[in-house]
Amino acid sequence: MSSLNTFGEYPVSEAHLEVARLYSHPSLLGPKMCDELIAFVGHMLSDEEAEVMRYMKPWRPRTAAGLAKAAGRSVDEVAPVLHRLAHEKYVLISFGTGRHERFNMVPIVPGTFESVLMRVSPDSVTEWHRRFAELYEALFETGFLTDHFKKPTEAVRYLPVGEVISQEPMALPSDRLEAVLERFDTFAIGVCQCRLSKQLVGEGCGGMLETCTVMGPISGVLVRQGRMKQASRKDIIEVKAAAEKEGLITWTMNPENSRFGNCACSCCGCCCGILRVVTDFNAPGFIAPPHFMPEVKKAGCKQCGKCVQACQMKALVLTGDGDSMRIVHRSERCIGCGLCAVACPNGIRAMRPVPGYKEPPGGWFTYVTRYTPAYISNYRGARAARRA
């Protein structure tokens, strides 16, 4: 058993401290060492689990035998711990079977947070999950993700809502949800982890929960694990349409093609972690610039504010009083969803193509080629900040 150390005001085992340092690594988009991280890791892992995980390395999958050798323990001791972490708690990811199964750490977010809270229904959460959500929210609110997006990486993009894109002649197939879904034959759906987390800490917005979708081969894996339920293409389209009516907006991974599949959820600015990096911390680098942005297409805006109320991003602001009242568009916050255009009662606000728009990468190879310099720059900047 590890001896106890002190970090800040927390007595913490040496093993938990080592695991926290692993999660803090810039390659895992981790936070600086802080009380919130220590508390999060301390809850997530038992003493026995921390004693095993301390011998893992970011992005270096290891078998139970490999970790047992590193820990100086038997495989019979280590294997059940790894199985619990990967197949019961879902803290680790794994691939392969039997003695060839390899276990790997993933970032806290995106990664561990989503994996732990991924489920078919919120009814399956326990008090352990509730406390996990509380400690994660405290960690998220430190703003640590902003350290990793100084240079845009544009891993996800938001799709314009169907009501505005269906009539847009300049729309690309990548702008249309139906075209994105056409690439896949298998689908699964489950609970939005972000809104579930907020609900667990008593800050839920009441938005739809069953909006998280996965397309392609990975969907079958999640269905077999009981973490999502099987769905059809028609089911996904209906769910996304219902979510849009609630004022939620759909994201998908920016690269268009992947043999592993794709994923999407329907987001709100108050709960979604991706959007909160923008709304709370003004750091949009994880999101690809939009293809369309709103503009006033004709005179007659009465500053009713309905577009302001519809905007999830606080990208539209009503300023001034009386005759000087006007609506200001903050383009740096805009994701081009079109909810403001749908909300406008007089058709004053419309979506227009952004000049010089860069189409999504055709696949992950193209994505990696295009954005590797940004990831390297962000990694070096975060590493330097850790050493400061």
Summary of the structure (lengths in Angstrom):
residues: 388
radius of gyration: 22.2
end to end distance: 31.8
largest distance: 77.0
contacts: 1258
relative contact order: 0.11
helix: 45%
strand: 16%
